[in-house]
Amino acid sequence: MIVKIVSLFLVGMAVLAMFGKLRLPAIGKGRMGLAKAGKCPHCGRHKIGKGPCPCRKG
């Protein structure tokens, strides 16, 4: 009985993994549609948002 439950669980997880691969094929290479966080070329801090870095605001 326990072997049956465990095997059904593993089969279910394998099916979910296959559907996940179809939906997000580039999971290891970064998410599609999301830009990588940029760094400021002057101070090297991570930029949040589209505005200028706080070191250049004045």
Steps between C-alpha positions, in 0.01 A plus 500: 500500500779742594697407186193578289455842661869587463508390136186703418656802671821464297307460175297812585815697571652386169188614311512839674868534413427428133229765491731746674770439238251569222391827659844631611765343276778741603474462876875460549590790270290765675131562474356611170357851499690617806797726449811442704572757766749751370794641684610860506814541288635765739452355850414134426181491707193319372245731342137462602250635251556698184622823654860609553720359771492689834869582456414707188188674635701765669 
